[in-house]
Amino acid sequence: MNPPIRLGFAVKVLGRAGLKEHDSRRWQNNPHLSVSLAYLRDIFEYLRSQQITMYRISSDLAPYASHPDMPQFHNQLDECAAELALMGELAREIGLRLSFHPSQYVILNSADEALTAKSVWDLRIQAELLEHMGLGPEAVVVLHVGGVYEGHEPARERFVRRFEQLPETVQRRLVLENDDVRFGVQDTAWIHARTGVRLVFDNLHHHNHNPDQMPLSDALALCLATWPVDVRPKIHFSSPRTEMRIIERQDKATGKRVEELQQPVWTRHSDFIHPFEFIDFLRAADGLRPFDVMLECKAKDLALLRLRDDLARYAPDLRERVT
């Protein structure tokens, strides 16, 4: 019997007021990883109370730790080594699968060497946080290929070269996700073949950017197969926003700010997960290798809890396979 599918959400908790995801004070107030870890401990206890066993940690957990002009923040991981080890013990006690997803400004294949160096530093901080917590290979740092710059092929090749230059700790933790505009599953598979980097499948991105017209089940299976047999793969799942957007702009004739309605953009995440889409997705994945699911939606933990209820109502056989 396979372990149940773990559902997770990203960073911000909405189901309990007052839970902060990291120390967000400005540098002048000396924010610190130790404060972030105290906040994270409270989040872990909330996750335990809701029996949520997968969570994406804020990429700002160690404030200013990679800022090149603020060396006073550079030793936070060593200063908090004992606290990080305790957080790892708590995560294992709860059965939490943890991950990071760096911001859009972390770009490994940038043509700007300074930006690349800063990106590598950010990746190293996040990989080392997972190392300090003593977490296994399921705890990963998720990254996109990056920008196109001088061309699609050179951009992929540059990613491969930069990956090969990464510290071994970062290489072990890094996983690669298909995006919704530039680099689809075939691109990430091309990079995997040259680096061995594991692949995370994103369903909404695949629907938005699939130039090779690869069937979803084939793309999912391809990504799952890149994970070692003893490590549970993870994927991302989201539903697109469908409502009209209200855009504010300046009227050229009057100079006044006016609101106008625009059609939805299918790359944007909805508040909640469409239950019937998710049910169909899981049924289509029957027979494939088991995986965990990070839900990417605006309602965060509230969406996860609602999806559990929806599965119990509309697909009770699947609800028994999901935690």
N, C-alpha and C positions, 0 to 999 in steps of 0.2 A: 504494500500500500504506500503510495507516494505521500510525503508530507503535504499538508494543505498549502494552497496558494496564499502567500502573504500579500496583503494589500497595504500600500503605504501612501504617504502624502508628503508634501514639501514644506518644511520650514515653519510657517506661521500657524499657530494654533488658534482656532476660532471658537472651539467648543467650551473653553473656560477662560474667562476674562483675566487679564493681568499677567499672562504667561509671556515673557519676553524670550526671543530666540537668541539674542546675543547682546553684549554690552555696546550700545550704540552711541555712547558719549563721544564728543569731539576730543581730539588729541590733547587739547589744553586741560582737560579734566582727567587725564591719565586713565583711560579705559584699559581693561586688562582681561586676559583669557580666564583668569580665576573667577571673575564676575560672570563671564559668559557661561562657564561650567556650572556655576550655581543655578543660573537660569535653566541650563540644559537639564540639570538633575530634576528640576520641577517638571519639565516637559516629559522626561522619561517616566516619572511617577504618574502623570496624567495618561500617558500611553499605556502604562500597565493597567490603570483603572478601566480603560476602554478596550483592553485586550488587542491593541494595535501593535503589530510586531515588525513594522518597517517604517523608516523615517529618514528624510533627507535633512541633514544638518545645515544650518546657515553657513555659507562660504565666508562670512565675516566673523566667524567664531573667535578668531585671534585678531583683535583690532590692530590695524597698522603693522602687522607682523612682517609684511614684505615691502613696507614703504622705504624706498632707498634713502630718504633724507631724515629718517627718524630711527636711528639706531637704538634708542632707548626702548623700543618695542620689539627688538629682534630676538630676544632670548626668552620670550614668553613660554614656549613649549618646554624648555628645560626647567624654567621656574615652576611650571605646573605639572611636572612629570608624575608626581605622586597622585595628584587629583585626576589626571588623565587615566592613569592605571585604574583608579577606583571607578571612573565612569565606564571604562571597558568592562570591569567586573559586573557593574549594574546592568549594562546592556546584555551581557551573556545571561545573567540571572533572569531577565525579562524575556530573553529570546529575541532581542531586537536586531534586525538587519539595518545597518546604517550606511549612508553614502553622502558624498558631496557632489555638487554641480556648480563649478565656477561660473562667474559672471560672463556676460557676453564680451567683456574686454580682455578675457584670457584667451589669446589666440596663438596657438603654437606655430602655425605656418605663415605668420605675418612676414611681409617683405621688410618690415622695420625691425632691425636687430634689437633695438632698445625695448620695443614692445614685446618681442619674443623673450628676451631675458627676464623682463618683469613677469611674463606669463609663466615661465619655467619656475620662477621663485614662488609664485602663487600655488602652482601645482605641487611643488615640493612641500610647502607648508601643510596643504590639505592631506597629502599622502602621509606625512610624518605625524599628523594628528591621529590618523587611523592606526599607524604603527605604535604610537605611544599608548593608545588604548588597548593594544594587544589583540586587535580584531583579525579575523581570518580573511581569506581571499574573497569572500562575498562582499566585503566592505570596499567600495570602489569610489573612484573619482570619475565622473562622467564628463566627457568633452565632445564638442563638435569639431569637424575638420577645420573650419575657419573660413577665411575669405578666398576669393578667386584670384585677385591681384593680377599678375601678368598672364594668367590663363588657367584654365581648368586643370590641365595635365601638370604643368609646373607646380600648381598649388598642392596637388596630391603628392607629388614627388618631394616637395619641400617638407610636407608633414612627415613623410617617412624618414627623411634625413634628420629632422629635429627629434623625432621619437627615438631614433637610435642614439642620440646624444644625451637623452635624459638620464638622470640618476636611476640606478636599478630599482630603488624603492618606488619611484614614480612610475616606471614602466610596469611594475607588478600591479599597481593599483589602478592605472588608467584604463578606461574603457571608452569606446567610440560610438557615438550616436548619429544616425542619419538625420539630416535636417530637412526643412520644408521648402528650401529655395535653391540651394547650390549643390549639395552632395547627398545623393540618395544611397540606398542600400548597396547598389552595385559599386559605388565609389568606396564605401567603407569596407566592402568585401575585398576590393583591390588592395586597400591599405592593410587589411588583416593578412592577406596572403604574403605580404612583404615584411610584416612586423610581428605577427602573432597577437596583436592587440585584440581583446575581446570586443564583441559588438553588442550594443543595446538597440533593440528594435523599438521604434516609435511609430505607432499606428497612424496618428494624425499627420505626422510628417510624411509618411509613406503615401497617404492619400493625396497630399498636396504636391509632392514632388516624387514622381516615379517615371522618369523619362524612358526607362526601358520596359515599361508596362509589365513589370514582374508581378505575378499574382501575390496577394497578401500572404497566403499560407506558405508560399515558396520563400518569400522574403523573411518571414518569421522563422521558418525552419533553418534558413541559412545563418541567421544571426545566432540562434540558439546553439547551433553546432560549433560555434567558435569558442564556447566555454569548456573548460576541462570537465571530465565526466564526474568528478567529485565536488564540483562547485555549481550551485544552483544559479542558472541564468536569471537576469531580471530584464524587464521590458518597461516601456512607458506607454500609458494609455490615457487618451483624453478625447473629449467630444468637442466639436466646433461650436462656437457661439452662433446662434441663428437669428437673434433679434436685430432690429434696425439700430444703427449707431447714430447718436446725436453729436454732431461736430460743430464746434464754435469757430467762426471765422469772421474776418473783418469785411464788411460790405464796401466795395471799392467806390460805389457811388455816394454813399452817405458817411462812410468812415465809422459807422456804428458796428458793434459786435452783434452778430446774428447767429442763430442756431439753424442747422439744416440736417435733414435726415439723409443717411447714406446706407447702402446695403451692407450686410455683414461681410466680414473678411474671414474666410474659412480656416485661416491659420491660427486664429485666436481661440484660446481655451474658454470653454463654457464654465459656468459656476458649478454645475453638478455633472455627473457622468450619466449619459443617456443609457438607461438600464438595458434596453432591448439591443442596442449596438453592442454593449459589453457581453450580454448573453450570447449573441450570435458569434462574437469574436471567440469566446471561450469554447463554444461548441465546434467552431471551425478548427480550433487548435487541438481537438481531441486526437490522440495518437501521437502528438508531438511530445518532445521532451518537456517535463514540468518546468515551470518558471514562476517567478514572483512578479508582481505588478505595482509599479509606482504610478499612482493616479496624479495627473497634472490638471488641476482644476482650481478655480478661484475660491470655492467654498472649503477647500482644504479638508480637515478632519471631518467636518460636517458632511461633506460629499461622500467620504468613505463610509461613514456610519449609515447614511441614507442608502448607499449602494448595497450594503449588507441587508438592509430591510427589503429593498427591492428584489434582491436575489431570493430571499426567503419567500417572498410573495409570488414571484413570476417564474422562478427556476429553483425550487427547493433542492433538487438533486445537485445543482451547482453550489448552492449555499453550503452544503455539507463539505465541499472541497475547498472552501475559502475561509481564511481567518483574518 
